[in-house]
Amino acid sequence: MDSAARRSSGGLFEGIYRVVMRRNSVYVTFIIAGAFLGERAVDYGVHKLWEYNNVGKRYEDIPTLGQRQPEE
């Protein structure tokens, strides 16, 4: 196999690895962006799960809370 054939025989993960690991700045940017996006996804998921499990128990779900009774 010559070097051109060897280069094109890599799989998807090998291609991504070559693109991300080529320069340290790209690798660090990839890690920071991945951590930020991962944190946002986990935060959104946990928030939705908490809201789903606490329907009817939240402050917003109680209609008379915070309202004054009409004075007669």
All heavy atoms as a GROMACS GRO file, in nm:
protein
  581
    1MET      N    1   0.084  -0.119   0.000
    1MET     CA    2   0.000   0.000   0.000
    1MET      C    3   0.088   0.125   0.000
    1MET      O    4   0.182   0.135   0.078
    1MET     CB    5  -0.083  -0.001   0.128
    1MET     CG    6  -0.229   0.011   0.104
    1MET     SD    7  -0.313   0.048   0.255
    1MET     CE    8  -0.404  -0.100   0.276
    2ASP      N    9   0.058   0.218  -0.086
    2ASP     CA   10   0.134   0.341  -0.082
    2ASP      C   11   0.074   0.436   0.022
    2ASP      O   12  -0.030   0.410   0.080
    2ASP     CB   13   0.141   0.406  -0.221
    2ASP     CG   14   0.004   0.443  -0.274
    2ASP    OD1   15  -0.094   0.438  -0.197
    2ASP    OD2   16  -0.005   0.480  -0.392
    3SER      N   17   0.139   0.549   0.044
    3SER     CA   18   0.098   0.640   0.152
    3SER      C   19  -0.038   0.705   0.123
    3SER      O   20  -0.114   0.732   0.214
    3SER     CB   21   0.203   0.747   0.176
    3SER     OG   22   0.217   0.829   0.062
    4ALA      N   23  -0.072   0.731  -0.006
    4ALA     CA   24  -0.201   0.792  -0.039
    4ALA      C   25  -0.316   0.695  -0.007
    4ALA      O   26  -0.418   0.736   0.045
    4ALA     CB   27  -0.206   0.832  -0.186
    5ALA      N   28  -0.299   0.568  -0.038
    5ALA     CA   29  -0.403   0.470  -0.010
    5ALA      C   30  -0.416   0.449   0.140
    5ALA      O   31  -0.525   0.429   0.192
    5ALA     CB   32  -0.370   0.338  -0.079
    6ARG      N   33  -0.305   0.453   0.211
    6ARG     CA   34  -0.308   0.435   0.355
    6ARG      C   35  -0.381   0.552   0.422
    6ARG      O   36  -0.453   0.536   0.519
    6ARG     CB   37  -0.166   0.424   0.408
    6ARG     CG   38  -0.158   0.346   0.536
    6ARG     CD   39  -0.016   0.325   0.585
    6ARG     NE   40   0.072   0.277   0.480
    6ARG     CZ   41   0.195   0.324   0.458
    6ARG    NH1   42   0.242   0.420   0.533
    6ARG    NH2   43   0.269   0.278   0.362
    7ARG      N   44  -0.362   0.672   0.369
    7ARG     CA   45  -0.426   0.791   0.426
    7ARG      C   46  -0.577   0.787   0.409
    7ARG      O   47  -0.651   0.826   0.496
    7ARG     CB   48  -0.371   0.917   0.358
    7ARG     CG   49  -0.298   1.003   0.456
    7ARG     CD   50  -0.256   1.131   0.393
    7ARG     NE   51  -0.110   1.130   0.381
    7ARG     CZ   52  -0.042   1.169   0.278
    7ARG    NH1   53  -0.101   1.217   0.173
    7ARG    NH2   54   0.088   1.163   0.278
    8SER      N   55  -0.626   0.740   0.296
    8SER     CA   56  -0.769   0.742   0.268
    8SER      C   57  -0.842   0.623   0.330
    8SER      O   58  -0.964   0.617   0.327
    8SER     CB   59  -0.794   0.745   0.118
    8SER     OG   60  -0.748   0.625   0.061
    9SER      N   61  -0.771   0.526   0.387
    9SER     CA   62  -0.837   0.408   0.440
    9SER      C   63  -0.885   0.426   0.584
    9SER      O   64  -0.944   0.335   0.638
    9SER     CB   65  -0.741   0.288   0.433
    9SER     OG   66  -0.633   0.308   0.522
   10GLY      N   67  -0.861   0.542   0.646
   10GLY     CA   68  -0.904   0.565   0.783
   10GLY      C   69  -1.054   0.578   0.795
   10GLY      O   70  -1.122   0.617   0.701
   11GLY      N   71  -1.106   0.544   0.911
   11GLY     CA   72  -1.249   0.552   0.934
   11GLY      C   73  -1.290   0.692   0.978
   11GLY      O   74  -1.211   0.786   0.978
   12LEU      N   75  -1.415   0.703   1.015
   12LEU     CA   76  -1.471   0.831   1.058
   12LEU      C   77  -1.401   0.883   1.183
   12LEU      O   78  -1.362   1.000   1.189
   12LEU     CB   79  -1.621   0.814   1.084
   12LEU     CG   80  -1.693   0.938   1.139
   12LEU    CD1   81  -1.692   1.049   1.035
   12LEU    CD2   82  -1.833   0.903   1.180
   13PHE      N   83  -1.385   0.796   1.283
   13PHE     CA   84  -1.323   0.839   1.408
   13PHE      C   85  -1.176   0.879   1.388
   13PHE      O   86  -1.127   0.971   1.451
   13PHE     CB   87  -1.333   0.730   1.514
   13PHE     CG   88  -1.474   0.710   1.562
   13PHE    CD1   89  -1.538   0.590   1.543
   13PHE    CD2   90  -1.543   0.812   1.624
   13PHE    CE1   91  -1.667   0.571   1.585
   13PHE    CE2   92  -1.672   0.796   1.668
   13PHE     CZ   93  -1.736   0.674   1.648
   14GLU      N   94  -1.111   0.810   1.299
   14GLU     CA   95  -0.972   0.844   1.272
   14GLU      C   96  -0.962   0.980   1.204
   14GLU      O   97  -0.873   1.059   1.234
   14GLU     CB   98  -0.909   0.736   1.184
   14GLU     CG   99  -0.758   0.741   1.182
   14GLU     CD  100  -0.701   0.619   1.112
   14GLU    OE1  101  -0.751   0.508   1.134
   14GLU    OE2  102  -0.606   0.638   1.034
   15GLY      N  103  -1.056   1.011   1.116
   15GLY     CA  104  -1.058   1.142   1.051
   15GLY      C  105  -1.088   1.253   1.150
   15GLY      O  106  -1.024   1.359   1.146
   16ILE      N  107  -1.184   1.230   1.238
   16ILE     CA  108  -1.214   1.330   1.341
   16ILE      C  109  -1.094   1.349   1.432
   16ILE      O  110  -1.060   1.462   1.469
   16ILE     CB  111  -1.340   1.288   1.421
   16ILE    CG1  112  -1.463   1.294   1.331
   16ILE    CG2  113  -1.359   1.375   1.543
   16ILE    CD1  114  -1.587   1.235   1.393
   17TYR      N  115  -1.031   1.240   1.469
   17TYR     CA  116  -0.912   1.247   1.555
   17TYR      C  117  -0.803   1.330   1.488
   17TYR      O  118  -0.741   1.414   1.553
   17TYR     CB  119  -0.861   1.105   1.583
   17TYR     CG  120  -0.736   1.101   1.666
   17TYR    CD1  121  -0.743   1.116   1.804
   17TYR    CD2  122  -0.612   1.082   1.608
   17TYR    CE1  123  -0.629   1.112   1.882
   17TYR    CE2  124  -0.497   1.077   1.684
   17TYR     CZ  125  -0.506   1.092   1.821
   17TYR     OH  126  -0.393   1.089   1.896
   18ARG      N  127  -0.781   1.308   1.358
   18ARG     CA  128  -0.678   1.384   1.287
   18ARG      C  129  -0.712   1.533   1.282
   18ARG      O  130  -0.624   1.617   1.298
   18ARG     CB  131  -0.660   1.332   1.145
   18ARG     CG  132  -0.548   1.233   1.136
   18ARG     CD  133  -0.513   1.204   0.993
   18ARG     NE  134  -0.556   1.067   0.963
   18ARG     CZ  135  -0.644   1.035   0.871
   18ARG    NH1  136  -0.695   1.124   0.793
   18ARG    NH2  137  -0.679   0.910   0.854
   19VAL      N  138  -0.840   1.567   1.263
   19VAL     CA  139  -0.880   1.708   1.255
   19VAL      C  140  -0.867   1.776   1.391
   19VAL      O  141  -0.816   1.887   1.402
   19VAL     CB  142  -1.025   1.720   1.201
   19VAL    CG1  143  -1.078   1.861   1.218
   19VAL    CG2  144  -1.031   1.678   1.056
   20VAL      N  145  -0.913   1.709   1.496
   20VAL     CA  146  -0.914   1.771   1.629
   20VAL      C  147  -0.775   1.776   1.690
   20VAL      O  148  -0.737   1.874   1.754
   20VAL     CB  149  -1.012   1.695   1.722
   20VAL    CG1  150  -1.000   1.742   1.865
   20VAL    CG2  151  -1.154   1.713   1.672
   21MET      N  152  -0.698   1.671   1.672
   21MET     CA  153  -0.568   1.662   1.739
   21MET      C  154  -0.452   1.722   1.660
   21MET      O  155  -0.339   1.716   1.704
   21MET     CB  156  -0.536   1.515   1.770
   21MET     CG  157  -0.636   1.450   1.861
   21MET     SD  158  -0.640   1.524   2.024
   21MET     CE  159  -0.494   1.452   2.092
   22ARG      N  160  -0.482   1.781   1.546
   22ARG     CA  161  -0.374   1.835   1.464
   22ARG      C  162  -0.300   1.948   1.534
   22ARG      O  163  -0.178   1.955   1.532
   22ARG     CB  164  -0.429   1.884   1.331
   22ARG     CG  165  -0.322   1.928   1.234
   22ARG     CD  166  -0.382   1.954   1.102
   22ARG     NE  167  -0.443   1.828   1.057
   22ARG     CZ  168  -0.450   1.791   0.931
   22ARG    NH1  169  -0.404   1.870   0.839
   22ARG    NH2  170  -0.505   1.678   0.897
   23ARG      N  171  -0.374   2.036   1.599
   23ARG     CA  172  -0.312   2.149   1.668
   23ARG      C  173  -0.366   2.155   1.810
   23ARG      O  174  -0.482   2.124   1.835
   23ARG     CB  175  -0.346   2.279   1.596
   23ARG     CG  176  -0.292   2.281   1.454
   23ARG     CD  177  -0.322   2.410   1.387
   23ARG     NE  178  -0.254   2.516   1.461
   23ARG     CZ  179  -0.257   2.643   1.427
   23ARG    NH1  180  -0.324   2.680   1.323
   23ARG    NH2  181  -0.194   2.733   1.498
   24ASN      N  182  -0.284   2.197   1.901
   24ASN     CA  183  -0.323   2.205   2.042
   24ASN      C  184  -0.436   2.306   2.061
   24ASN      O  185  -0.527   2.283   2.141
   24ASN     CB  186  -0.203   2.243   2.128
   24ASN     CG  187  -0.232   2.226   2.274
   24ASN    OD1  188  -0.294   2.127   2.314
   24ASN    ND2  189  -0.189   2.321   2.355
   25SER      N  190  -0.434   2.416   1.988
   25SER     CA  191  -0.540   2.517   2.004
   25SER      C  192  -0.676   2.462   1.962
   25SER      O  193  -0.777   2.491   2.025
   25SER     CB  194  -0.505   2.641   1.921
   25SER     OG  195  -0.494   2.609   1.784
   26VAL      N  196  -0.680   2.380   1.858
   26VAL     CA  197  -0.806   2.320   1.815
   26VAL      C  198  -0.854   2.219   1.920
   26VAL      O  199  -0.973   2.214   1.954
   26VAL     CB  200  -0.790   2.251   1.678
   26VAL    CG1  201  -0.916   2.177   1.638
   26VAL    CG2  202  -0.753   2.353   1.573
   27TYR      N  203  -0.762   2.143   1.976
   27TYR     CA  204  -0.797   2.044   2.078
   27TYR      C  205  -0.853   2.112   2.204
   27TYR      O  206  -0.956   2.072   2.256
   27TYR     CB  207  -0.673   1.962   2.114
   27TYR     CG  208  -0.695   1.861   2.223
   27TYR    CD1  209  -0.776   1.751   2.202
   27TYR    CD2  210  -0.635   1.876   2.347
   27TYR    CE1  211  -0.797   1.658   2.303
   27TYR    CE2  212  -0.655   1.785   2.448
   27TYR     CZ  213  -0.737   1.675   2.425
   27TYR     OH  214  -0.757   1.585   2.525
   28VAL      N  215  -0.788   2.217   2.250
   28VAL     CA  216  -0.834   2.288   2.369
   28VAL      C  217  -0.970   2.353   2.343
   28VAL      O  218  -1.060   2.348   2.427
   28VAL     CB  219  -0.729   2.393   2.414
   28VAL    CG1  220  -0.784   2.484   2.522
   28VAL    CG2  221  -0.604   2.322   2.462
   29THR      N  222  -0.989   2.413   2.226
   29THR     CA  223  -1.118   2.472   2.190
   29THR      C  224  -1.227   2.366   2.186
   29THR      O  225  -1.339   2.388   2.234
   29THR     CB  226  -1.108   2.543   2.055
   29THR    OG1  227  -1.004   2.642   2.062
   29THR    CG2  228  -1.239   2.609   2.017
   30PHE      N  229  -1.196   2.249   2.130
   30PHE     CA  230  -1.291   2.138   2.124
   30PHE      C  231  -1.331   2.093   2.264
   30PHE      O  232  -1.450   2.070   2.291
   30PHE     CB  233  -1.227   2.022   2.046
   30PHE     CG  234  -1.313   1.901   2.036
   30PHE    CD1  235  -1.419   1.898   1.947
   30PHE    CD2  236  -1.287   1.790   2.114
   30PHE    CE1  237  -1.499   1.785   1.937
   30PHE    CE2  238  -1.367   1.678   2.104
   30PHE     CZ  239  -1.473   1.676   2.015
   31ILE      N  240  -1.237   2.083   2.355
   31ILE     CA  241  -1.265   2.039   2.492
   31ILE      C  242  -1.350   2.143   2.565
   31ILE      O  243  -1.449   2.109   2.631
   31ILE     CB  244  -1.133   2.014   2.569
   31ILE    CG1  245  -1.057   1.897   2.509
   31ILE    CG2  246  -1.160   1.991   2.717
   31ILE    CD1  247  -1.130   1.765   2.515
   32ILE      N  248  -1.315   2.271   2.553
   32ILE     CA  249  -1.390   2.377   2.622
   32ILE      C  250  -1.532   2.388   2.566
   32ILE      O  251  -1.629   2.398   2.641
   32ILE     CB  252  -1.315   2.511   2.614
   32ILE    CG1  253  -1.188   2.503   2.699
   32ILE    CG2  254  -1.402   2.627   2.659
   32ILE    CD1  255  -1.095   2.621   2.685
   33ALA      N  256  -1.546   2.385   2.435
   33ALA     CA  257  -1.679   2.392   2.374
   33ALA      C  258  -1.762   2.269   2.411
   33ALA      O  259  -1.882   2.280   2.441
   33ALA     CB  260  -1.667   2.405   2.222
   34GLY      N  261  -1.701   2.152   2.413
   34GLY     CA  262  -1.771   2.031   2.451
   34GLY      C  263  -1.817   2.035   2.596
   34GLY      O  264  -1.928   1.992   2.628
   35ALA      N  265  -1.732   2.087   2.684
   35ALA     CA  266  -1.770   2.098   2.825
   35ALA      C  267  -1.885   2.197   2.842
   35ALA      O  268  -1.980   2.172   2.918
   35ALA     CB  269  -1.650   2.141   2.908
   36PHE      N  270  -1.879   2.308   2.772
   36PHE     CA  271  -1.985   2.408   2.782
   36PHE      C  272  -2.118   2.353   2.730
   36PHE      O  273  -2.220   2.364   2.796
   36PHE     CB  274  -1.945   2.535   2.703
   36PHE     CG  275  -2.049   2.641   2.705
   36PHE    CD1  276  -2.070   2.719   2.818
   36PHE    CD2  277  -2.128   2.665   2.594
   36PHE    CE1  278  -2.167   2.817   2.821
   36PHE    CE2  279  -2.226   2.763   2.595
   36PHE     CZ  280  -2.245   2.839   2.709
   37LEU      N  281  -2.115   2.292   2.612
   37LEU     CA  282  -2.239   2.239   2.555
   37LEU      C  283  -2.291   2.121   2.636
   37LEU      O  284  -2.412   2.106   2.654
   37LEU     CB  285  -2.215   2.198   2.410
   37LEU     CG  286  -2.185   2.314   2.314
   37LEU    CD1  287  -2.150   2.262   2.177
   37LEU    CD2  288  -2.301   2.410   2.308
   38GLY      N  289  -2.202   2.039   2.688
   38GLY     CA  290  -2.244   1.927   2.772
   38GLY      C  291  -2.309   1.975   2.900
   38GLY      O  292  -2.409   1.919   2.946
   39GLU      N  293  -2.252   2.078   2.959
   39GLU     CA  294  -2.309   2.135   3.082
   39GLU      C  295  -2.448   2.191   3.056
   39GLU      O  296  -2.539   2.173   3.137
   39GLU     CB  297  -2.216   2.244   3.137
   39GLU     CG  298  -2.259   2.302   3.269
   39GLU     CD  299  -2.347   2.425   3.256
   39GLU    OE1  300  -2.340   2.492   3.151
   39GLU    OE2  301  -2.423   2.452   3.350
   40ARG      N  302  -2.464   2.260   2.945
   40ARG     CA  303  -2.595   2.316   2.910
   40ARG      C  304  -2.698   2.205   2.888
   40ARG      O  305  -2.812   2.216   2.932
   40ARG     CB  306  -2.585   2.402   2.784
   40ARG     CG  307  -2.493   2.522   2.795
   40ARG     CD  308  -2.549   2.630   2.878
   40ARG     NE  309  -2.665   2.684   2.810
   40ARG     CZ  310  -2.733   2.788   2.851
   40ARG    NH1  311  -2.697   2.852   2.958
   40ARG    NH2  312  -2.838   2.829   2.786
   41ALA      N  313  -2.659   2.098   2.821
   41ALA     CA  314  -2.750   1.987   2.795
   41ALA      C  315  -2.791   1.918   2.924
   41ALA      O  316  -2.910   1.886   2.944
   41ALA     CB  317  -2.686   1.887   2.698
   42VAL      N  318  -2.697   1.893   3.014
   42VAL     CA  319  -2.728   1.828   3.141
   42VAL      C  320  -2.816   1.919   3.226
   42VAL      O  321  -2.913   1.873   3.287
   42VAL     CB  322  -2.598   1.789   3.215
   42VAL    CG1  323  -2.627   1.748   3.358
   42VAL    CG2  324  -2.527   1.678   3.141
   43ASP      N  325  -2.785   2.048   3.230
   43ASP     CA  326  -2.866   2.142   3.308
   43ASP      C  327  -3.009   2.147   3.257
   43ASP      O  328  -3.104   2.144   3.336
   43ASP     CB  329  -2.802   2.282   3.301
   43ASP     CG  330  -2.874   2.383   3.387
   43ASP    OD1  331  -2.901   2.352   3.504
   43ASP    OD2  332  -2.903   2.493   3.337
   44TYR      N  333  -3.027   2.152   3.127
   44TYR     CA  334  -3.161   2.154   3.068
   44TYR      C  335  -3.237   2.025   3.100
   44TYR      O  336  -3.353   2.029   3.139
   44TYR     CB  337  -3.151   2.173   2.916
   44TYR     CG  338  -3.284   2.171   2.846
   44TYR    CD1  339  -3.367   2.283   2.846
   44TYR    CD2  340  -3.328   2.058   2.778
   44TYR    CE1  341  -3.490   2.281   2.781
   44TYR    CE2  342  -3.450   2.056   2.714
   44TYR     CZ  343  -3.530   2.168   2.716
   44TYR     OH  344  -3.652   2.165   2.653
   45GLY      N  345  -3.170   1.912   3.086
   45GLY     CA  346  -3.234   1.784   3.113
   45GLY      C  347  -3.275   1.767   3.258
   45GLY      O  348  -3.385   1.722   3.288
   46VAL      N  349  -3.188   1.805   3.350
   46VAL     CA  350  -3.220   1.794   3.492
   46VAL      C  351  -3.332   1.889   3.529
   46VAL      O  352  -3.421   1.854   3.607
   46VAL     CB  353  -3.094   1.819   3.577
   46VAL    CG1  354  -3.128   1.836   3.724
   46VAL    CG2  355  -2.994   1.706   3.559
   47HIS      N  356  -3.332   2.009   3.471
   47HIS     CA  357  -3.438   2.107   3.499
   47HIS      C  358  -3.573   2.054   3.452
   47HIS      O  359  -3.673   2.062   3.526
   47HIS     CB  360  -3.405   2.240   3.431
   47HIS     CG  361  -3.506   2.347   3.456
   47HIS    ND1  362  -3.517   2.410   3.577
   47HIS    CD2  363  -3.600   2.401   3.377
   47HIS    CE1  364  -3.615   2.499   3.572
   47HIS    NE2  365  -3.667   2.495   3.450
   48LYS      N  366  -3.579   1.999   3.332
   48LYS     CA  367  -3.704   1.945   3.281
   48LYS      C  368  -3.750   1.824   3.363
   48LYS      O  369  -3.869   1.809   3.390
   48LYS     CB  370  -3.690   1.904   3.133
   48LYS     CG  371  -3.681   2.021   3.041
   48LYS     CD  372  -3.809   2.103   3.047
   48LYS     CE  373  -3.804   2.221   2.957
   48LYS     NZ  374  -3.918   2.309   2.972
   49LEU      N  375  -3.659   1.739   3.405
   49LEU     CA  376  -3.693   1.625   3.488
   49LEU      C  377  -3.747   1.671   3.623
   49LEU      O  378  -3.847   1.617   3.673
   49LEU     CB  379  -3.570   1.536   3.509
   49LEU     CG  380  -3.589   1.410   3.591
   49LEU    CD1  381  -3.684   1.314   3.519
   49LEU    CD2  382  -3.456   1.344   3.616
   50TRP      N  383  -3.686   1.772   3.683
   50TRP     CA  384  -3.732   1.826   3.811
   50TRP      C  385  -3.872   1.885   3.796
   50TRP      O  386  -3.958   1.861   3.881
   50TRP     CB  387  -3.634   1.932   3.862
   50TRP     CG  388  -3.665   1.976   4.000
   50TRP    CD1  389  -3.619   1.923   4.116
   50TRP    CD2  390  -3.749   2.086   4.038
   50TRP    NE1  391  -3.670   1.991   4.223
   50TRP    CE2  392  -3.750   2.092   4.179
   50TRP    CE3  393  -3.824   2.178   3.967
   50TRP    CZ2  394  -3.823   2.187   4.248
   50TRP    CZ3  395  -3.897   2.273   4.037
   50TRP    CH2  396  -3.895   2.277   4.176
   51GLU      N  397  -3.895   1.961   3.689
   51GLU     CA  398  -4.028   2.019   3.667
   51GLU      C  399  -4.132   1.909   3.646
   51GLU      O  400  -4.244   1.920   3.696
   51GLU     CB  401  -4.027   2.112   3.546
   51GLU     CG  402  -3.967   2.246   3.574
   51GLU     CD  403  -3.978   2.340   3.455
   51GLU    OE1  404  -4.006   2.292   3.343
   51GLU    OE2  405  -3.960   2.460   3.476
   52TYR      N  406  -4.099   1.806   3.572
   52TYR     CA  407  -4.191   1.696   3.546
   52TYR      C  408  -4.229   1.624   3.676
   52TYR      O  409  -4.344   1.588   3.697
   52TYR     CB  410  -4.128   1.598   3.447
   52TYR     CG  411  -4.212   1.475   3.421
   52TYR    CD1  412  -4.323   1.482   3.339
   52TYR    CD2  413  -4.179   1.353   3.478
   52TYR    CE1  414  -4.401   1.370   3.315
   52TYR    CE2  415  -4.256   1.240   3.455
   52TYR     CZ  416  -4.367   1.250   3.373
   52TYR     OH  417  -4.443   1.138   3.350
   53ASN      N  418  -4.132   1.603   3.764
   53ASN     CA  419  -4.158   1.532   3.889
   53ASN      C  420  -4.226   1.619   3.994
   53ASN      O  421  -4.278   1.564   4.093
   53ASN     CB  422  -4.028   1.478   3.948
   53ASN     CG  423  -3.978   1.359   3.870
   53ASN    OD1  424  -4.056   1.282   3.817
   53ASN    ND2  425  -3.847   1.344   3.863
   54ASN      N  426  -4.228   1.750   3.979
   54ASN     CA  427  -4.283   1.838   4.080
   54ASN      C  428  -4.402   1.919   4.031
   54ASN      O  429  -4.432   2.025   4.087
   54ASN     CB  430  -4.174   1.933   4.132
   54ASN     CG  431  -4.072   1.858   4.213
   54ASN    OD1  432  -4.104   1.799   4.314
   54ASN    ND2  433  -3.948   1.859   4.167
   55VAL      N  434  -4.472   1.872   3.931
   55VAL     CA  435  -4.590   1.941   3.881
   55VAL      C  436  -4.695   1.944   3.992
   55VAL      O  437  -4.724   1.842   4.055
   55VAL     CB  438  -4.646   1.872   3.756
   55VAL    CG1  439  -4.781   1.929   3.717
   55VAL    CG2  440  -4.549   1.885   3.641
   56GLY      N  441  -4.750   2.062   4.018
   56GLY     CA  442  -4.851   2.078   4.121
   56GLY      C  443  -4.794   2.113   4.257
   56GLY      O  444  -4.868   2.148   4.347
   57LYS      N  445  -4.664   2.105   4.273
   57LYS     CA  446  -4.601   2.134   4.402
   57LYS      C  447  -4.523   2.265   4.398
   57LYS      O  448  -4.474   2.308   4.501
   57LYS     CB  449  -4.504   2.022   4.439
   57LYS     CG  450  -4.566   1.886   4.446
   57LYS     CD  451  -4.459   1.782   4.470
   57LYS     CE  452  -4.511   1.644   4.441
   57LYS     NZ  453  -4.405   1.546   4.444
   58ARG      N  454  -4.512   2.324   4.283
   58ARG     CA  455  -4.432   2.445   4.270
   58ARG      C  456  -4.514   2.569   4.306
   58ARG      O  457  -4.636   2.566   4.308
   58ARG     CB  458  -4.381   2.459   4.126
   58ARG     CG  459  -4.293   2.344   4.083
   58ARG     CD  460  -4.250   2.356   3.940
   58ARG     NE  461  -4.368   2.362   3.855
   58ARG     CZ  462  -4.370   2.419   3.735
   58ARG    NH1  463  -4.264   2.473   3.687
   58ARG    NH2  464  -4.480   2.419   3.665
   59TYR      N  465  -4.446   2.677   4.336
   59TYR     CA  466  -4.509   2.803   4.371
   59TYR      C  467  -4.601   2.850   4.259
   59TYR      O  468  -4.711   2.900   4.285
   59TYR     CB  469  -4.400   2.908   4.398
   59TYR     CG  470  -4.453   3.041   4.442
   59TYR    CD1  471  -4.488   3.064   4.573
   59TYR    CD2  472  -4.467   3.146   4.351
   59TYR    CE1  473  -4.536   3.186   4.615
   59TYR    CE2  474  -4.516   3.268   4.391
   59TYR     CZ  475  -4.550   3.288   4.523
   59TYR     OH  476  -4.598   3.410   4.562
   60GLU      N  477  -4.557   2.835   4.135
   60GLU     CA  478  -4.637   2.880   4.021
   60GLU      C  479  -4.765   2.800   4.003
   60GLU      O  480  -4.860   2.846   3.941
   60GLU     CB  481  -4.556   2.871   3.891
   60GLU     CG  482  -4.434   2.960   3.888
   60GLU     CD  483  -4.312   2.892   3.949
   60GLU    OE1  484  -4.308   2.769   3.958
   60GLU    OE2  485  -4.220   2.964   3.990
   61ASP      N  486  -4.771   2.679   4.057
   61ASP     CA  487  -4.886   2.592   4.038
   61ASP      C  488  -4.998   2.615   4.140
   61ASP      O  489  -5.106   2.561   4.125
   61ASP     CB  490  -4.843   2.446   4.045
   61ASP     CG  491  -4.746   2.409   3.935
   61ASP    OD1  492  -4.750   2.476   3.830
   61ASP    OD2  493  -4.667   2.316   3.954
   62ILE      N  494  -4.972   2.693   4.243
   62ILE     CA  495  -5.072   2.717   4.347
   62ILE      C  496  -5.143   2.848   4.313
   62ILE      O  497  -5.084   2.955   4.321
   62ILE     CB  498  -5.007   2.723   4.486
   62ILE    CG1  499  -4.932   2.593   4.511
   62ILE    CG2  500  -5.112   2.747   4.592
   62ILE    CD1  501  -4.846   2.594   4.635
   63PRO      N  502  -5.271   2.843   4.274
   63PRO     CA  503  -5.338   2.964   4.221
   63PRO      C  504  -5.365   3.070   4.327
   63PRO      O  505  -5.366   3.188   4.295
   63PRO     CB  506  -5.468   2.911   4.162
   63PRO     CG  507  -5.492   2.781   4.230
   63PRO     CD  508  -5.359   2.725   4.267
   64THR      N  509  -5.390   3.034   4.452
   64THR     CA  510  -5.428   3.135   4.551
   64THR      C  511  -5.309   3.190   4.628
   64THR      O  512  -5.325   3.281   4.708
   64THR     CB  513  -5.527   3.075   4.653
   64THR    OG1  514  -5.465   2.963   4.718
   64THR    CG2  515  -5.655   3.032   4.585
   65LEU      N  516  -5.190   3.138   4.606
   65LEU     CA  517  -5.074   3.184   4.679
   65LEU      C  518  -5.033   3.324   4.633
   65LEU      O  519  -5.024   3.351   4.515
   65LEU     CB  520  -4.958   3.087   4.657
   65LEU     CG  521  -4.845   3.091   4.758
   65LEU    CD1  522  -4.898   3.057   4.896
   65LEU    CD2  523  -4.737   2.995   4.721
   66GLY      N  524  -5.017   3.412   4.727
   66GLY     CA  525  -4.975   3.548   4.694
   66GLY      C  526  -5.089   3.642   4.659
   66GLY      O  527  -5.066   3.756   4.626
   67GLN      N  528  -5.211   3.594   4.667
   67GLN     CA  529  -5.325   3.680   4.637
   67GLN      C  530  -5.398   3.715   4.766
   67GLN      O  531  -5.414   3.630   4.854
   67GLN     CB  532  -5.422   3.610   4.542
   67GLN     CG  533  -5.363   3.579   4.407
   67GLN     CD  534  -5.463   3.504   4.320
   67GLN    OE1  535  -5.575   3.477   4.362
   67GLN    NE2  536  -5.420   3.472   4.200
   68ARG      N  537  -5.440   3.837   4.778
   68ARG     CA  538  -5.515   3.879   4.896
   68ARG      C  539  -5.660   3.841   4.881
   68ARG      O  540  -5.716   3.844   4.772
   68ARG     CB  541  -5.505   4.030   4.914
   68ARG     CG  542  -5.369   4.075   4.956
   68ARG     CD  543  -5.377   4.219   4.990
   68ARG     NE  544  -5.274   4.245   5.088
   68ARG     CZ  545  -5.262   4.357   5.152
   68ARG    NH1  546  -5.345   4.456   5.128
   68ARG    NH2  547  -5.168   4.373   5.240
   69GLN      N  548  -5.721   3.808   4.993
   69GLN     CA  549  -5.863   3.781   4.993
   69GLN      C  550  -5.940   3.911   4.978
   69GLN      O  551  -5.901   4.014   5.035
   69GLN     CB  552  -5.904   3.713   5.124
   69GLN     CG  553  -5.839   3.577   5.143
   69GLN     CD  554  -5.881   3.477   5.035
   69GLN    OE1  555  -5.993   3.483   4.987
   69GLN    NE2  556  -5.790   3.391   4.997
   70PRO      N  557  -6.047   3.913   4.904
   70PRO     CA  558  -6.124   4.039   4.889
   70PRO      C  559  -6.183   4.083   5.023
   70PRO      O  560  -6.236   4.001   5.098
   70PRO     CB  561  -6.232   4.005   4.789
   70PRO     CG  562  -6.233   3.857   4.778
   70PRO     CD  563  -6.105   3.805   4.830
   71GLU      N  564  -6.165   4.210   5.054
   71GLU     CA  565  -6.220   4.264   5.178
   71GLU      C  566  -6.366   4.297   5.160
   71GLU      O  567  -6.407   4.353   5.060
   71GLU     CB  568  -6.142   4.389   5.219
   71GLU     CG  569  -5.997   4.357   5.252
   71GLU     CD  570  -5.921   4.482   5.291
   71GLU    OE1  571  -5.982   4.584   5.321
   71GLU    OE2  572  -5.797   4.474   5.292
   72GLU      N  573  -6.446   4.262   5.260
   72GLU     CA  574  -6.590   4.287   5.251
   72GLU      C  575  -6.630   4.407   5.332
   72GLU      O  576  -6.583   4.446   5.427
   72GLU     CB  577  -6.667   4.165   5.299
   72GLU     CG  578  -6.642   4.049   5.205
   72GLU     CD  579  -6.719   3.927   5.250
   72GLU    OE1  580  -6.832   3.940   5.296
   72GLU    OE2  581  -6.662   3.818   5.234
   0.00000   0.00000   0.00000
